[in-house]
Amino acid sequence: MAIRRVVFILVLLSVAALAAALVYAWHGAIAPINPPAASSFDRASIERGATLALIGDCRTCHTAPGGKTLAGGLAMPTPFGTIYSTNITPDPQTGIGLWSLEAFSRAMREGLDREGRHLYPAFPYDHFSLTTDEDLKALYAFLMSRDPVVAEAPPNELPFPINIRLVLAGWKLLFFHPEPYAPAPARDAAWNRGRYLVEGLAHCGACHTPRNLMGAEIRSEEFAGGEAEGWTAFPLGRHSAARIPWTEAALNQYLRQGWQADHGVALGPMQPVVENLADAPADDVAAMAHYLASLGAPDGISPQATAAPPDASGQRPQSAGWQAAVSAPAAGESEGRLVFAAACASCHDSHRSLPLGGVDLALSTTLAAEAPRNLLNIILLGVPASDGHVAPIMPNFAASMNDAAMTALLGYLRQDVASKPAWPELPDAIAAARRAAAPSTKAGAAR
């Protein structure tokens, strides 16, 4: 009898715990609305929402290659499977046309869609939850005034049990504890604005902060570096390994123009970010730079003057064929040095700063990184020409440089130029980078 009673109590407790979990995990739907007319939103709110959408990088994640802007369908690989972004145009069937402002705000702040389903944190509601009521209202006005697009996102490709959305309630219980944004009274307006944007809509930490095994940001290591789409998102602030510390002016130029003479070019997932910020309000980008600069340089590194912008007067652009003369290799030079002399030195040893020359590789954070991932991506993919403004360019070497030459080049750059220990398992890293770059290389050749 005693055993039966214990078993009965355990079963009862288990049922109660399961019921409590379901109550916690379940959320009701918010009633649909008739899609509002674009004319129902005032022009100022729409324009404000458009600038906030640029800072939030909305069109990058919610636009598939070759698809309509904001119509979703972009495949986002994660360590847990592939998630496809949703349609956020006001189409009533496949988009958010039936969503009220209340439903939109709940999605942004609580990670729940209109029907009450938990959203995967690939949609960074753990950052968007900081957004103010006024900014959510403006974003809503902007999105609901776009042209509706009929586009159904493909189903996510996730294994059991991650494909069950109720499981996300447990993830939120462990890692999602939203609090409203509160300005710091001791800081100036620019710092508070920058922090609000960087930690909120711009969700910089989503890439630049490491994650635990369950995919949550490790908040105690904020901005200590992370990974995104096959690239390393370098540490920021005091965690940065940059040879020349980032100044506020350098950060502002990098975020607005996509390159900076002492620090190189924004590539990979960072490239669309700076393309959006180039059209965002200058004051907002300056505030972001102001806040990021306040995070501080690493201990032991003395700030140095940022290189002056290059004076291009009287110089022909790089594309015109004017490059630095390269001295003949000396007898006995390493194979890596020979590859560098043949493929890289004409730009990177030209003693001309960006954008007309190559970045000083002795200062490169990429060469000092723990892994060669970003350097390999740059060599394989190059830096494509930008349309309409002055920016660095670099050819890709995916087809013209074999694995042996690339191994020798990276060994020379890492050990002789950066004065760092050799990267381990380099052949495996090169093979992985080639596999990842193959679709991009083919797409680039087709354009």
N, C-alpha and C positions, 0 to 999 in steps of 0.2 A: 504493500500500500504506500509506504514511504517513497519508494522509487517512482511509482506512478504519479504521486503528487509532485515530486521534483520535476519529472518529465512534463507534466501538465503545466506547471509554473513556467518552465523554460519555454515551452511552446507559446504560452500566453504572452510572455515577455517579448518573444521574437515577433509575434503577430503585432503586438503593440508598437514595437520599434519600426516594423515595416510600414505600419499605418502612419506613424509619425513622419517617417521619411517621405512617404507619398504626399502627405499633406504639405510638407515643406517644399517638395519638388514641384508640386502641381500649381499652376497659375491659370487663371481663367482668361478667356478671350476678351478683347476690347471690341465693342460693337463696330462694325464697318460703317463708313460714311459714304456719301456720294462724292465722287472725285471733285474737288473744288476747282473752279475755273481759275486759270492763271491770273486773270484780271482782278481776282478777289484779294490778291496780295499787293501791298504797296511796293513801289519801285525801290525805295530805300532798303526795305527788308530783303528784297531779292538780291540787290547788289551786295549788301553786307553778307548774305548767305553765300554768294558766289566766292567772295574772298576767303571766307571761313572754309569752304570746300577745297580751295586750293591749299590752304595750310594743312587741312586734314588729309590731303592726298586722295580724295574720294574717287576721282576719275581713274586713277592708276589701278586701284584694286577692283573697281567695279566696271571695268571695260576689258572685254576679251580681245585678243589680237584680231583685227579685222571686223570687230563688232561695233555696235553703236555705243556712243559714250554713255556711261552709267547703266547700261543694260545688263551688266553682270556676265557671268559665265567664265571668268578668268580662273584657270586652274592654279591652286595654291598648294604646292607640295608641303607637307609637314612630316615630322618623324612618325606620325600616327596614321598617315594616309593623305589622300588628296581632298581638299575642300574647294568647292566652287563658289565664287562670289555671287551675290544675289542681284537681281534687277532692282534698282532704286529709282527708276523713272516712275511717273504716276500712272502707269498702265494698271487698270483695276484687276486684271486677272493674273498677270505674271510679275507685276511690280508692286508699288506701295500706294496705288491710287485709292484704295479703300481705307488707308491708315489715317487716323486723326492725329492731331498734334500730340495728344496724350499717348497714343500708341508709339509714335516715333520717339518721343522722349523716353518712354519705357525701354525701348530697344537700345537707345544710346546709353542710358544710365544703369539699366538692370540686365541687359543681355537677354531680353525676351521679345519675341516677335508679336505681331498683333494677336495671333491665335494663342499666345501663351507658351509657345515652345521655346526652350532654352537655345540660345545662339552659341555657336562655337567661338572660343576666344581668339580665333584667327581674325574675327571682327573685334578690334581692341576696345571693347566697352569698359575694360578696366582703366583705360585712359579717358575715354569719352565721357565717363561718368562725372568728370570734373566740369563739364560744360555748363555754362549758366543758362537760365531760362531764356533770356533775351537772345543768346546765340543759338540755342536750339530752335527757337521760333524763326530766326532768320534762315538757318539751314533748311528748315522745313519749307519755308516759303520758296527758297531757291529750287529745291528738288521737285516740289509739287508744281512749279511753273515750267518745268522742262517738257519737251515733247514726249508723250508716252510712247514706249517701244514694247512691242510684243516679243518677249524673249524669255523662255523658260530656262533656268540654270540647270545643267546636268546634275543628277543625284551625286551626293558626296560618295567618295570611295573610301570607306572607313570600316575597320574590322569590328566584330563583336567584342566587347559590349559598348565600345565607343560610339557605335552607330545609333545607340539608344540615347536620345537627348536627355531623358530624365537623369542619366548618369552625371550630366553636367552640373546638376544641383549639388552633388557631393564635391565637385571641383570648386564650385563657388563657395561652398561652406568652408573649405580649407583655405582658399586663396583670394577670394573676391570680397573685399570689405570696403565698399565705396563710402567716401565722405565728401561733402560739398567743398568746393575750393574756397580757401580762406586766405586773403592777402596777408603778407607779413608787414605789420605796421612800421617796423624799423627799416624797411627797404623802400627804395624809390619806385615811382610808378612804372618806369621802364623795366626794372627787375621783376616786379610783380606781373606785369603783362607778359614778359618773356617766359617766366615760370609757368604761368597759366597756359600758354600756348605749347611750350616744349613738353610739359608733363601731361597736357590734356589733348587737344585736337591733333597736334602734330605727332603725338605718340612716339617721340624719339626713342624712349626706353624700350619700345617693343622690339627694336632691332639691336640697340646698343647696350642692352642689359642681358646677362646670361640667364638661362632658364633651367629649372630643375627637371627631373625625369618625367614629371607630369605636365610639362609645358608651361608652367607658371614662371613669371619673372622672379628672380631672387632679389627682393627689394633691398636686402642688406648690401647688395653689390650693384646698386643702381649705377648705370653708365659704365660698368667695368668691362664692357665688350660683349658682343653676341654674334649670332650667325643669321644670315638671311639669304635665301635663294642661292646657295652655293658660294656666297661671299662672306668674308669676315667683316662684321661691323665693328670698327675699332673702338677701343675705350675712349671716353671723353673726360675732360676736366683733369682732375688729379691722377686719374688712372692712365692718361694718355702716354704713349711711348714716343710721341713725336720728338725729333731731335731739336726742333725749334718750337717752343710752346706756342699754342694758339693764342693770338691776341683777339680782342674784340673786333678790331678792324679786319683781321684775317678771316675770322668766322663770318663776318658780314659779307665780305666779298665772295667767299666760298659758297655761302647759301644763296646769294643773289645771282652769281655768275657761273657757278659750277666748277670753278677752279681757283687756285691761289698759288702764287709763285713759290712759296716755301713749302707747300703741302700737297700740291698735285691736283688731280682732276677727279670729280665725282663720277663714278662709274657704277655699274651693276644696279642694285635696287635704289641706290642713292641718286642716280641720274634723273629719274622722273620726279623725285622729291624736289631737287633744285630747279627743275624745269617749271614745276608748279610755283615754287617760291619766287621765281623770277617775275611772275605776274601778280604776286601777292603785294599788299601794301608795304612800302619800304619801311614805314615805322614799325610794323609788326615784325618784319624780318630783323630789323636792327634791335628790337627788344629781345628777340630770341638769341641773337648773338651776344647781347649784353648779359643775359642770364647764363648762357653756356660758358662765357668767359669767366664768370664769377665762381664757377665750380673749381677753379684753381689749377695751377700747373703742378706736375709731380714734384715731390721733394728731390732736391739735388740737381735740378735743372734750372739754370739761370736764364731768364728771358733774354732774347736777342732781338735786335731790330729786325723788323720784317723788311724783306727786300723791296726796294722801290719799284713801282710799276715800270715795265720796260718802255723805253722810248723807241718807238718803231719808225720815227722819222728818218727818211732816207734809206730804210731797209726794205728789201723785198720780202713778202711773206714766205713762210716755209714752203707753201705749195708752189711757189714760183721756181723752186729748185735750188735756192741758195742755201747751202749748208756749210758747216765748218769742215775745213780740210782735216783729214785724219792721217796722222803720221804712220809710216809703215811699221808693222809689228816687229819688235826686236827678237833676235834669235833666242829660243828657249822660253818664250812666253807661253803661259798655259793655254790650253785649248779654249777655256772659257773666256779668257782675255781676247783671243783671236775672234771668237764669235761676237763678242761685244764690239770690237773694233769694226767688224764688217757690217753689223746690223744696227748698232745702237749709238756708237760714239759720235756720228755726224750731228746728232741732235743733242744727246745728253752730255757731250763734251764740248758743246759749241760756246759755252759761257754766255749764253743768252737765256734769260728766264722765260717762263711761260708768258704769253701763249706762243711766241715765235720760236722758242727753243724747247728743250726737254727739261724736266725737273732735275735738280741736283740729286742724284741717286744716293749720295752719301748722307742726305738728310731724310731719305724716304722712310716713312713709317712702315710701308709695305715690305721693305727688305728687313726691317727689324722685328717683324711679326713672328709669332710662335709657329705659324704654318705658312707654306708658300702659296696658299689658295688664291689670294688676290693677285699676286704677281703673275701666276700662271694664267689667270683669267685675262689680265691685261695683255700679256704676250700673245695669247691665242686669239683674243677678240679685237685687240687694238682700241684706239679711240677714234670713233667715226667723226667726220666733219659735222659741225653744227650748222644749221640753216639760219642765216640771217644775222649772226653776230660773231664777233671774233672769239675764238676758243681754240684750245690745243687740238692737234690731230696726231694720230699715230697709226701706221699700218698694222694689220694683224699678221701674225707669223704662223698661223695654224697649219698652212699647207707648205710653207717654205722652210720651216725649221723642224728637223726630225727630233726624236726623243733624245738621242745622244748629244746633239748640239744644245738642246734645251737644258739637259742635265748639267753639261759643262758650264753653260751661261749662268744658271742659277747658283752653281757652286762658287763661281767667281764673284758674282754680285753679293752673295751672302757672306762669304768668308773674307774676300779681299776688299770689297767696297764697304760693307756694313760692319765688318770685323765681328761677326757673330759665328757661333758654332754651326756647322753644316746641318741643314734640315734632314731629319731621318726619313727613310722610306720614300725618297724623292721619286723613283720610277713609278711607284704606285700612285703618288699624288699627281704626277703628270698624266698617267693613264686615266685617272678619274676626271681630271680637268678636261681632257680631250673629249671624253664621253659627254660631259655636261655641255661643252661648248659646241659640239657638232651641229645641233639644230640652229643655233645662232649664227654659226659660220656659214651654213647653207643659206639661211635667210638673208644674210648680209650680201652674199654673192649674187642673190637673185634680184636685189634691188637695183 
